[in-house]
Amino acid sequence: MNGQPPGTAWEVGPLTRRVALPSEAEAAVAVGQPVEPATPLAHVPVAAASVALSLSAELGVGPAQVAEYLTVEAGQTVEAGAVLAERAGLLGLQQRAVTAPQAGRVAFVSRDTGTVVIHPHADAGVVSVPALVYGTVTALEETPEPAVVLTAPGLAIAGAWGYGASAWGPLVLWEEADPPVGAEDRDDWEAAVVLRCGAATAALLATAARQRAAGIVAAGSTDLRPGADLHRTTLEVAPAPTVPTLLLYGHLAPTLPAALLEALRPLAGTTVGMTSGDRSGVPELLLTGPVAEALAARVGPPVLAPGSDAVLLGGRQAGTVVQVVETTAAYLFPSEWRGPAAQVRAEDGATQWVPQVSLAPLPTVRPG
């Protein structure tokens, strides 16, 4: 994870997405078929194997203490993503939650090793690959590997880093301060994609796990280890986020541009998709459908036009969000290098000329 947006920071539709599939996948759609985010594109056989999780390691406690934090018991049936055990730190902060990676039956919990074993359901023989967009199947490819090609109107915002499986759900905007005080009383996070205008903290991820959110999208980056102490000489192995997580700009932009956040508000409640980037390349947030298509028309393609927002990619000011004042194709720098450059203005009003290759555009919504 380097925090730098891969390529352009966003793309407007019609979006074309090629979803690569494993060789053993069986296509579940036809050319010309309309799809929605939850539409299965293909079914992939999986081995019906039991899984074992070390609750002791994930919770950071001894095996004998695991029983104190269990939320399930032997013989209980659980769905994928169900919380198996959770531990709250001081004052309820730094929450750690361990979720089931697959549906099945809790076979047993070892008090000696702190391990839980889940046996899969008898019919858990396939997994589905979701479309993640409102669009149309334009092609089914067989070589060089099986793939489904989709076209969808809307907007895709590239991520700097993604973790976990791809996900979809109604978009929920979380603009309040963090830790998310009061989030425990909300019922709209379950199965939703929660977009935070700031960084994804460990407390936010723990709350999302408790509320069974489908995924978390955040603007900045952070150390996702609950309770990480950077003053220690040795750090414990970082537990992975238990909720699919997408960071849009990494450390280069700690918050979403205000204009973009304002534009996203009408999309609240509409179903969006988020990709992990495992097989599809760049992790990204997929905003599709009629309302998102209208937003895409307002945002337009990424350009360094006067008045647009950008973020500096290098130097001592890397990560600073600036506004483009003017651009030129041939600016002469003191180093004698001449080339495309932009004059940018920082929040304090200071201006400077920088090479255009040192800038990544941020979405700026056009008035009206």
C-alpha positions as CSV (number, residue, x, y, z in Angstrom):
1,M,0.0,0.0,0.0
2,N,1.7,3.2,-1.1
3,G,-1.4,5.5,-0.9
4,Q,-1.0,6.8,-4.4
5,P,-4.1,6.6,-6.6
6,P,-3.4,4.2,-9.4
7,G,-3.8,6.1,-12.7
8,T,-6.6,8.6,-12.6
9,A,-8.5,9.1,-9.4
10,W,-11.8,8.3,-11.1
11,E,-13.5,7.3,-14.3
12,V,-16.9,8.3,-15.7
13,G,-19.2,6.0,-17.7
14,P,-20.1,4.3,-19.7
15,L,-17.8,2.1,-17.6
16,T,-16.5,-1.1,-19.1
17,R,-15.5,-3.8,-16.6
18,R,-13.9,-7.2,-17.4
19,V,-14.5,-9.6,-14.5
20,A,-12.0,-12.4,-14.8
21,L,-13.2,-15.8,-13.6
22,P,-11.4,-19.1,-12.5
23,S,-11.2,-21.7,-15.2
24,E,-13.8,-23.9,-13.4
25,A,-16.4,-21.2,-13.2
26,E,-19.8,-21.7,-14.8
27,A,-21.3,-18.5,-16.4
28,A,-24.7,-17.6,-15.1
29,V,-25.5,-14.7,-17.5
30,A,-26.0,-14.2,-21.2
31,V,-24.8,-11.5,-23.6
32,G,-27.3,-8.6,-23.6
33,Q,-28.7,-9.5,-20.1
34,P,-29.2,-6.6,-17.7
35,V,-27.6,-7.0,-14.3
36,E,-27.8,-5.4,-10.9
37,P,-25.1,-5.4,-8.2
38,A,-26.2,-8.6,-6.6
39,T,-26.8,-10.5,-9.9
40,P,-24.5,-13.6,-10.0
41,L,-22.3,-13.5,-13.1
42,A,-20.9,-17.0,-12.5
43,H,-20.9,-19.8,-10.0
44,V,-17.5,-21.1,-8.8
45,P,-17.2,-24.6,-7.2
46,V,-15.4,-24.5,-3.8
47,A,-14.0,-27.3,-1.7
48,A,-16.4,-28.1,1.1
49,A,-13.7,-28.0,3.7
50,S,-13.9,-27.1,7.4
51,V,-12.1,-23.9,8.6
52,A,-10.3,-23.3,11.8
53,L,-9.7,-19.9,13.3
54,S,-7.5,-19.0,16.2
55,L,-9.7,-16.8,18.4
56,S,-6.9,-16.5,20.8
57,A,-4.6,-14.9,18.3
58,E,-7.3,-12.7,16.7
59,L,-8.5,-11.4,20.1
60,G,-5.1,-11.1,21.6
61,V,-5.8,-13.2,24.7
62,G,-4.8,-16.5,26.1
63,P,-6.7,-19.7,25.1
64,A,-8.2,-20.0,28.5
65,Q,-9.7,-16.5,28.2
66,V,-11.4,-17.1,24.9
67,A,-14.6,-18.4,26.5
68,E,-15.2,-15.0,28.0
69,Y,-15.6,-13.4,24.6
70,L,-17.6,-16.0,22.7
71,T,-20.9,-15.0,21.1
72,V,-21.6,-18.5,19.7
73,E,-21.6,-22.0,21.1
74,A,-20.8,-25.5,19.7
75,G,-23.6,-26.8,17.5
76,Q,-24.8,-23.4,16.5
77,T,-25.4,-22.6,12.8
78,V,-23.8,-19.3,11.6
79,E,-23.8,-17.4,8.4
80,A,-20.7,-16.0,6.7
81,G,-19.7,-12.7,8.5
82,A,-21.4,-13.7,11.8
83,V,-19.5,-12.5,14.8
84,L,-18.0,-15.5,16.6
85,A,-16.3,-13.6,19.4
86,E,-15.6,-10.0,20.3
87,R,-13.5,-8.1,22.8
88,A,-13.8,-4.5,23.9
89,G,-10.8,-2.6,25.2
90,L,-10.8,0.2,27.8
91,L,-14.0,2.2,27.8
92,G,-15.4,0.1,25.0
93,L,-12.8,1.4,22.5
94,Q,-10.4,-0.7,20.4
95,Q,-13.0,-3.3,19.7
96,R,-11.9,-6.6,18.2
97,A,-14.4,-8.9,16.5
98,V,-13.8,-12.2,14.8
99,T,-16.3,-13.2,12.1
100,A,-17.1,-16.4,10.3
101,P,-15.4,-16.7,6.9
102,Q,-18.1,-19.1,5.7
103,A,-21.5,-20.3,6.6
104,G,-21.8,-23.6,8.5
105,R,-22.0,-25.2,11.9
106,V,-19.7,-24.4,14.9
107,A,-18.3,-27.9,15.4
108,F,-16.4,-27.1,18.6
109,V,-14.3,-24.5,20.4
110,S,-11.1,-25.7,22.0
111,R,-10.4,-24.4,25.4
112,D,-6.8,-25.7,25.1
113,T,-5.8,-23.9,21.9
114,G,-8.4,-21.1,21.7
115,T,-9.5,-22.4,18.2
116,V,-12.9,-22.6,16.7
117,V,-13.8,-25.0,13.9
118,I,-16.7,-24.5,11.5
119,H,-18.0,-27.3,9.3
120,P,-19.6,-26.1,6.1
121,H,-23.2,-26.7,5.2
122,A,-23.7,-29.9,3.1
123,D,-24.9,-27.7,0.1
124,A,-22.1,-25.2,0.4
125,G,-20.4,-26.3,-2.8
126,V,-20.3,-23.1,-4.9
127,V,-19.8,-19.3,-4.5
128,S,-21.2,-16.7,-6.8
129,V,-19.4,-13.8,-8.4
130,P,-21.6,-10.7,-8.1
131,A,-21.9,-8.1,-10.9
132,L,-21.5,-5.1,-8.4
133,V,-23.0,-2.7,-11.0
134,Y,-26.3,-1.8,-12.7
135,G,-25.4,-2.5,-16.3
136,T,-25.5,-4.9,-19.2
137,V,-23.4,-8.0,-20.2
138,T,-21.7,-7.1,-23.4
139,A,-19.5,-10.2,-23.9
140,L,-18.6,-13.6,-22.5
141,E,-14.9,-14.5,-23.1
142,E,-13.2,-17.9,-23.0
143,T,-9.6,-17.0,-23.8
144,P,-7.0,-16.3,-22.5
145,E,-9.2,-16.9,-19.4
146,P,-12.9,-17.0,-18.7
147,A,-14.4,-13.5,-18.2
148,V,-17.6,-11.5,-18.2
149,V,-17.5,-8.0,-19.8
150,L,-20.0,-5.5,-18.4
151,T,-20.9,-2.0,-19.4
152,A,-22.5,0.3,-16.9
153,P,-23.3,4.0,-16.8
154,G,-22.0,5.9,-13.8
155,L,-18.8,6.7,-11.9
156,A,-15.9,4.6,-10.6
157,I,-13.5,6.1,-7.9
158,A,-10.2,4.3,-7.8
159,G,-8.9,3.1,-4.5
160,A,-5.4,3.2,-3.1
161,W,-5.8,0.0,-1.2
162,G,-8.5,-2.6,-0.7
163,Y,-8.9,-5.5,1.7
164,G,-11.3,-8.4,1.8
165,A,-13.9,-9.7,-0.6
166,S,-15.9,-7.5,-3.0
167,A,-19.1,-6.3,-1.6
168,W,-22.3,-4.4,-2.4
169,G,-25.1,-2.7,-0.5
170,P,-27.0,0.5,0.0
171,L,-24.7,3.5,0.5
172,V,-24.7,5.0,3.9
173,L,-22.7,8.3,4.5
174,W,-21.0,8.6,7.9
175,E,-20.0,12.2,8.4
176,E,-19.9,12.3,12.2
177,A,-16.8,12.4,14.4
178,D,-14.9,9.2,15.2
179,P,-15.1,7.1,17.3
180,P,-18.6,6.7,15.9
181,V,-20.6,7.6,19.0
182,G,-24.2,6.5,18.6
183,A,-23.5,4.1,15.7
184,E,-24.6,1.2,17.9
185,D,-28.1,2.6,18.0
186,R,-28.4,2.8,14.2
187,D,-30.1,0.0,12.2
188,D,-29.1,1.2,8.7
189,W,-25.5,-0.2,8.7
190,E,-26.5,-3.8,8.4
191,A,-25.6,-5.1,4.9
192,A,-24.7,-1.5,3.9
193,V,-21.6,0.0,2.4
194,V,-20.7,2.7,4.8
195,L,-18.7,5.7,3.4
196,R,-16.7,7.7,5.8
197,C,-15.5,11.2,4.8
198,G,-12.3,10.7,6.9
199,A,-10.0,7.8,7.7
200,A,-11.0,4.3,8.6
201,T,-10.0,3.8,12.2
202,A,-9.9,0.5,14.2
203,A,-12.9,1.8,16.2
204,L,-14.9,2.4,13.1
205,L,-14.1,-1.1,11.7
206,A,-15.1,-2.7,15.0
207,T,-18.4,-0.9,15.0
208,A,-19.0,-1.9,11.3
209,A,-18.4,-5.5,12.3
210,R,-20.8,-5.4,15.2
211,Q,-23.5,-3.8,12.9
212,R,-22.8,-6.4,10.2
213,A,-21.9,-3.8,7.5
214,A,-21.2,-5.1,4.1
215,G,-18.2,-2.9,3.7
216,I,-16.4,0.3,4.7
217,V,-15.1,3.0,2.3
218,A,-12.9,5.8,3.6
219,A,-10.9,8.6,2.2
220,G,-7.6,8.3,4.0
221,S,-5.4,5.6,5.4
222,T,-4.6,4.6,9.0
223,D,-3.0,1.9,11.0
224,L,-5.8,-0.7,11.2
225,R,-4.4,-2.6,14.2
226,P,-6.6,-2.2,17.2
227,G,-4.6,-0.9,20.1
228,A,-1.3,-0.6,18.1
229,D,1.4,1.0,20.2
230,L,4.1,2.5,18.0
231,H,6.4,3.0,21.0
232,R,6.8,-0.7,21.6
233,T,9.9,-2.3,20.2
234,T,8.0,-5.2,18.7
235,L,4.5,-5.0,17.3
236,E,2.0,-7.9,17.4
237,V,0.9,-9.2,14.1
238,A,-1.8,-7.0,12.8
239,P,-5.2,-8.7,12.7
240,A,-6.9,-8.2,9.3
241,P,-10.0,-6.0,9.1
242,T,-13.1,-8.2,9.6
243,V,-15.2,-6.0,7.2
244,P,-14.2,-5.5,3.5
245,T,-12.4,-2.1,3.5
246,L,-11.6,0.3,0.6
247,L,-9.3,3.3,1.1
248,L,-9.8,5.8,-1.8
249,Y,-6.7,8.0,-1.7
250,G,-4.5,6.6,1.0
251,H,-2.5,9.1,3.0
252,L,-2.5,11.6,0.1
253,A,-6.0,12.9,0.9
254,P,-7.2,12.6,4.5
255,T,-10.8,13.6,3.7
256,L,-13.1,13.6,0.7
257,P,-13.4,16.9,-1.2
258,A,-16.4,18.8,0.2
259,A,-18.0,19.1,-3.3
260,L,-17.8,15.4,-4.0
261,L,-19.3,14.6,-0.6
262,E,-22.1,17.0,-1.3
263,A,-22.7,15.3,-4.7
264,L,-22.7,11.8,-3.2
265,R,-25.5,12.6,-0.7
266,P,-28.3,12.0,-3.3
267,L,-26.8,8.5,-3.8
268,A,-27.5,7.6,-0.1
269,G,-29.6,4.5,0.0
270,T,-28.8,3.4,-3.6
271,T,-26.9,0.2,-4.0
272,V,-23.2,0.6,-4.8
273,G,-20.4,-1.9,-5.3
274,M,-16.8,-2.1,-4.1
275,T,-14.1,-4.3,-5.5
276,S,-11.2,-5.6,-3.6
277,G,-8.9,-5.6,-6.6
278,D,-7.9,-9.2,-6.1
279,R,-8.8,-10.3,-9.6
280,S,-10.2,-7.2,-11.2
281,G,-7.1,-5.0,-10.9
282,V,-7.5,-1.7,-9.1
283,P,-9.8,-1.7,-6.0
284,E,-12.6,0.8,-6.6
285,L,-16.0,2.1,-5.6
286,L,-18.6,1.6,-8.3
287,L,-21.5,4.1,-8.4
288,T,-23.9,3.1,-11.2
289,G,-27.5,3.5,-12.1
290,P,-29.5,6.5,-13.2
291,V,-28.7,8.8,-10.2
292,A,-25.0,7.9,-10.5
293,E,-25.1,8.5,-14.2
294,A,-26.3,12.1,-13.6
295,L,-23.5,12.5,-11.0
296,A,-20.9,11.3,-13.6
297,A,-22.1,13.9,-16.0
298,R,-21.6,16.6,-13.4
299,V,-18.2,15.4,-12.3
300,G,-16.8,14.8,-15.8
301,P,-13.5,13.2,-16.7
302,P,-10.4,13.9,-14.6
303,V,-8.6,17.1,-15.7
304,L,-6.3,19.6,-14.1
305,A,-8.5,22.6,-15.0
306,P,-8.4,25.9,-13.1
307,G,-10.6,25.6,-10.0
308,S,-10.3,21.8,-9.8
309,D,-8.9,20.0,-6.7
310,A,-5.7,17.9,-6.8
311,V,-3.3,16.4,-4.3
312,L,0.5,16.6,-4.3
313,L,2.2,13.3,-4.8
314,G,5.8,14.0,-3.8
315,G,8.2,16.1,-1.8
316,R,7.8,17.4,1.7
317,Q,4.2,18.5,1.0
318,A,3.1,15.1,-0.3
319,G,-0.5,14.6,0.6
320,T,-1.5,18.3,0.6
321,V,-4.8,19.0,-1.1
322,V,-4.5,22.0,-3.4
323,Q,-6.6,23.9,-5.9
324,V,-5.4,24.4,-9.5
325,V,-5.0,28.1,-10.4
326,E,-3.7,27.8,-14.0
327,T,-1.9,25.3,-16.2
328,T,0.7,25.6,-19.0
329,A,2.4,23.2,-21.4
330,A,5.9,24.6,-21.0
331,Y,6.9,26.0,-17.6
332,L,10.6,26.6,-16.9
333,F,11.6,25.4,-13.4
334,P,14.8,26.6,-11.6
335,S,16.2,23.1,-12.3
336,E,16.1,24.0,-16.0
337,W,13.5,21.4,-16.6
338,R,10.7,22.6,-18.9
339,G,7.3,20.9,-19.3
340,P,3.6,20.7,-18.4
341,A,3.0,22.4,-15.1
342,A,0.2,23.8,-12.9
343,Q,0.2,26.7,-10.5
344,V,-1.6,25.5,-7.4
345,R,-2.9,27.2,-4.2
346,A,-2.8,25.6,-0.8
347,E,-5.4,26.1,2.0
348,D,-3.2,28.9,3.5
349,G,-3.3,30.8,0.2
350,A,0.3,30.1,-0.8
351,T,0.9,29.3,-4.5
352,Q,3.6,27.4,-6.3
353,W,4.3,25.8,-9.7
354,V,4.6,22.0,-9.8
355,P,4.9,19.5,-12.7
356,Q,1.6,18.1,-13.7
357,V,3.0,14.6,-13.2
358,S,3.3,15.4,-9.5
359,L,-0.5,15.9,-9.1
360,A,-3.4,13.6,-8.9
361,P,-6.8,15.2,-9.7
362,L,-9.6,14.9,-7.1
363,P,-13.2,14.9,-8.3
364,T,-14.6,18.4,-8.5
365,V,-18.4,18.7,-9.0
366,R,-19.4,21.2,-11.6
367,P,-22.0,23.8,-10.4
368,G,-25.6,23.0,-11.3
